[in-house]
Amino acid sequence: MTLSHPNDIRVYLALRSYCYSLYHLIFGAKPSIQVLDLVRSLKHQEILDVLTVESGDIFSQVKRYVSDPFEEAIDELESEYANLFIGPESPKAPPWESVYIGTENLLFQESTLEVRHIYHECGFLPQEYPKVADDHIALMLDFMAHLSHQAEEAFDKKSYGQMKKVLKAQALFLENHLMNWITQFRDILVSKATLPFYPYLIEYAIAFFSLDQKSLADAYVLTQG
């Protein structure tokens, strides 16, 4: 979002908390009726309207898609999720940062330890730890949602210094551990998917991440002093 006044910040903070929490649910487990209801909810569509004004076509496309009843049945989406992100043997679209930025397409490389260190510094312990590698996209999005809620709380308490500290940590994490591999992940996901659900939503997520990077800088500037 384009932030031109400090009053815009509260709306922005709530919006991004909702989005990161939703992305965590979408990419963190096989789809459920509850998650699909959130994707199709009026609140989500209203958020898409706001994002469409800010950044255009991809958000309006997603809104058209989620506004109509999905053609895909829940069991089809569950199978799609498993094939893309779990396996039976290996996932068709591996959801870990280290696979894309390492030299051998392996898990638990140096970048994984860097992510773990950042989680520790920020007091974040994933619910799935240590069952899932720290650089799984769902854990990263859960981390971003966690910090987004912290930023909201700091703003409400007028703890602007703490809020800026949290936003700075998120900006660095976005740049160094999400935006550095997410388009490669998207390309593989789109090429391997058999249904439009995850291709639409990963495009949506990437567009939001890019918008969030700009908005984080605006929020930081507006709360200086």
C-alpha positions as CSV (number, residue, x, y, z in Angstrom):
1,M,0.0,0.0,0.0
2,T,1.0,3.6,-0.6
3,L,1.2,5.1,2.9
4,S,1.0,8.9,2.9
5,H,-0.2,9.5,6.4
6,P,0.5,7.9,9.8
7,N,-3.2,7.0,10.1
8,D,-2.7,4.7,7.1
9,I,-0.3,2.6,9.0
10,R,-2.8,0.8,11.3
11,V,-4.9,-0.3,8.4
12,Y,-1.8,-1.5,6.6
13,L,-0.5,-3.4,9.7
14,A,-3.8,-5.3,10.1
15,L,-4.0,-6.1,6.4
16,R,-0.5,-7.6,6.2
17,S,-1.1,-9.6,9.4
18,Y,-4.1,-11.2,7.8
19,C,-2.4,-11.9,4.5
20,Y,0.7,-13.5,6.0
21,S,-1.4,-15.6,8.3
22,L,-3.6,-16.7,5.4
23,Y,-0.5,-17.6,3.2
24,H,0.8,-19.7,6.1
25,L,-2.4,-21.7,6.2
26,I,-2.5,-22.1,2.4
27,F,1.0,-23.4,2.0
28,G,1.4,-25.0,5.4
29,A,-1.0,-28.0,5.1
30,K,-3.4,-29.8,2.9
31,P,-6.4,-27.6,2.1
32,S,-9.4,-27.8,4.4
33,I,-12.9,-26.5,4.1
34,Q,-12.0,-23.8,6.7
35,V,-9.1,-22.5,4.7
36,L,-11.0,-22.5,1.5
37,D,-13.8,-20.5,3.3
38,L,-11.1,-17.9,4.4
39,V,-9.8,-17.7,0.8
40,R,-13.4,-17.1,-0.5
41,S,-14.5,-14.9,2.4
42,L,-15.8,-11.4,2.0
43,K,-13.0,-10.0,4.2
44,H,-10.4,-11.5,1.9
45,Q,-12.2,-10.1,-1.2
46,E,-12.3,-6.7,0.4
47,I,-8.5,-6.9,1.0
48,L,-8.1,-7.9,-2.6
49,D,-10.0,-4.8,-3.6
50,V,-7.6,-2.6,-1.6
51,L,-4.6,-4.4,-3.2
52,T,-6.0,-4.1,-6.7
53,V,-6.2,-0.3,-6.3
54,E,-2.5,-0.3,-5.2
55,S,-1.0,-2.8,-7.6
56,G,-3.5,-3.8,-10.3
57,D,-4.3,-6.9,-12.3
58,I,-3.0,-9.9,-10.4
59,F,-5.1,-9.1,-7.3
60,S,-8.3,-8.5,-9.5
61,Q,-7.6,-11.8,-11.2
62,V,-7.3,-13.6,-7.9
63,K,-10.6,-12.0,-6.7
64,R,-12.4,-13.2,-9.8
65,Y,-11.1,-16.7,-9.2
66,V,-12.0,-16.9,-5.5
67,S,-15.3,-15.1,-5.8
68,D,-16.8,-18.0,-7.8
69,P,-17.3,-21.6,-6.5
70,F,-14.0,-23.5,-7.1
71,E,-14.3,-26.1,-9.8
72,E,-11.8,-28.2,-7.9
73,A,-13.2,-30.5,-5.2
74,I,-11.5,-30.6,-1.8
75,D,-10.1,-34.1,-2.4
76,E,-8.5,-32.9,-5.7
77,L,-6.9,-30.0,-3.9
78,E,-5.6,-32.3,-1.2
79,S,-4.0,-34.6,-3.8
80,E,-2.5,-31.5,-5.6
81,Y,-1.0,-30.2,-2.4
82,A,0.5,-33.6,-1.6
83,N,2.0,-34.0,-5.1
84,L,3.4,-30.5,-5.2
85,F,4.8,-30.1,-1.7
86,I,5.1,-33.5,0.0
87,G,5.6,-36.4,-2.5
88,P,4.9,-39.6,-2.5
89,E,8.7,-39.8,-3.0
90,S,9.8,-36.2,-3.4
91,P,7.7,-33.0,-3.9
92,K,7.4,-31.8,-7.4
93,A,7.7,-28.2,-6.2
94,P,10.1,-28.3,-3.2
95,P,9.0,-25.6,-0.7
96,W,12.4,-25.0,0.9
97,E,14.7,-22.0,0.3
98,S,17.9,-24.1,0.5
99,V,16.9,-26.2,-2.5
100,Y,16.9,-23.1,-4.7
101,I,19.9,-21.2,-3.5
102,G,22.3,-24.0,-2.6
103,T,24.7,-25.6,-4.9
104,E,23.4,-29.2,-4.6
105,N,19.6,-28.8,-4.3
106,L,19.8,-30.2,-0.8
107,L,18.0,-29.4,2.5
108,F,19.6,-28.1,5.7
109,Q,22.3,-26.0,4.2
110,E,23.9,-22.8,5.5
111,S,20.8,-20.7,4.6
112,T,18.7,-23.0,6.7
113,L,20.9,-22.3,9.8
114,E,20.7,-18.6,9.0
115,V,16.9,-18.7,9.1
116,R,17.0,-20.7,12.3
117,H,19.3,-18.1,13.8
118,I,16.9,-15.3,12.8
119,Y,13.9,-17.1,14.3
120,H,15.9,-17.5,17.6
121,E,16.9,-13.8,17.6
122,C,13.3,-12.8,17.2
123,G,12.0,-15.2,19.8
124,F,10.1,-17.3,17.3
125,L,9.8,-21.1,17.7
126,P,7.8,-22.7,14.9
127,Q,5.0,-25.1,16.0
128,E,6.4,-27.7,13.6
129,Y,10.0,-27.4,15.0
130,P,12.1,-29.6,14.6
131,K,10.0,-31.8,12.4
132,V,10.1,-29.4,9.4
133,A,13.2,-27.6,8.0
134,D,13.3,-24.0,9.2
135,D,13.3,-22.6,5.6
136,H,10.1,-24.3,4.6
137,I,7.9,-21.6,3.0
138,A,5.1,-22.2,5.5
139,L,7.4,-21.6,8.5
140,M,8.7,-18.5,6.9
141,L,5.2,-17.2,6.4
142,D,4.3,-18.1,9.9
143,F,7.3,-16.1,11.1
144,M,6.3,-13.1,9.0
145,A,2.7,-13.4,10.4
146,H,4.2,-13.6,14.0
147,L,6.2,-10.4,13.5
148,S,3.3,-8.7,11.8
149,H,1.2,-9.2,14.9
150,Q,4.0,-7.9,17.0
151,A,4.2,-4.7,14.9
152,E,0.4,-4.2,15.3
153,E,0.7,-4.5,19.1
154,A,3.7,-2.1,19.2
155,F,1.8,0.4,17.2
156,D,-1.3,0.2,19.4
157,K,0.9,0.8,22.4
158,K,2.6,3.7,20.7
159,S,5.9,1.8,21.0
160,Y,7.1,3.1,17.6
161,G,10.7,2.3,18.2
162,Q,9.8,-1.4,18.8
163,M,7.5,-1.3,15.8
164,K,10.3,0.0,13.5
165,K,12.6,-2.7,14.9
166,V,10.1,-5.4,14.0
167,L,9.4,-3.9,10.5
168,K,13.2,-3.7,9.8
169,A,13.6,-7.3,10.7
170,Q,10.8,-8.2,8.3
171,A,12.2,-6.1,5.5
172,L,15.5,-7.9,5.8
173,F,13.9,-11.3,6.0
174,L,11.8,-10.6,2.9
175,E,14.8,-9.5,0.9
176,N,17.3,-12.1,2.1
177,H,15.1,-15.2,2.6
178,L,11.9,-14.9,0.6
179,M,12.3,-12.8,-2.4
180,N,15.7,-14.4,-3.3
181,W,14.1,-17.8,-4.3
182,I,10.3,-17.4,-4.4
183,T,10.1,-16.8,-8.2
184,Q,12.1,-19.9,-8.9
185,F,9.7,-21.8,-6.6
186,R,6.7,-20.2,-8.5
187,D,8.1,-21.2,-11.9
188,I,8.4,-24.9,-10.9
189,L,5.0,-24.9,-9.1
190,V,3.3,-23.4,-12.1
191,S,4.9,-25.9,-14.4
192,K,4.0,-28.9,-12.3
193,A,0.5,-27.9,-11.1
194,T,-2.6,-29.6,-12.7
195,L,-5.1,-27.2,-11.1
196,P,-5.1,-23.4,-11.0
197,F,-5.5,-23.0,-7.3
198,Y,-1.8,-22.9,-6.2
199,P,-0.5,-21.1,-9.3
200,Y,-3.0,-18.2,-8.7
201,L,-2.2,-18.0,-5.0
202,I,1.6,-18.1,-5.4
203,E,1.4,-15.3,-8.0
204,Y,-0.8,-13.4,-5.5
205,A,1.7,-14.0,-2.7
206,I,4.7,-12.8,-4.7
207,A,2.8,-9.6,-5.8
208,F,1.9,-9.0,-2.2
209,F,5.5,-9.5,-1.0
210,S,6.7,-7.0,-3.6
211,L,4.1,-4.5,-2.5
212,D,4.9,-5.1,1.2
213,Q,8.6,-4.3,0.6
214,K,7.6,-0.8,-0.6
215,S,5.1,-0.3,2.1
216,L,7.5,-1.3,4.8
217,A,9.8,1.5,3.7
218,D,6.9,4.0,3.8
219,A,5.8,2.9,7.3
220,Y,9.4,3.2,8.6
221,V,9.7,6.7,7.2
222,L,6.3,7.9,8.5
223,T,7.1,6.8,12.1
224,Q,10.5,8.5,12.2
225,G,11.1,10.8,15.1
